């Protein structure tokens, strides 16, 4: 009983569709995709630019 059978997945999908509706699920999926894309972009930008903004701009670094 560790994995769910395909019948269980179908029932779960039906329940989710009834609760949220098809249009709402499309918006949720789209928002989730945009969030993942933004997260990946920020991780890539951070790894490409390990130097802080103040050092790159040439200004003195202020203590926090």
PyMOL commands that set and color helices and strands:
alter all, ss='L'
color gray80, all
select helices_A, chain A and resi 6-20+22-48+53-57
alter helices_A, ss='H'
color red, helices_A
deselect
rebuild
show_as cartoon
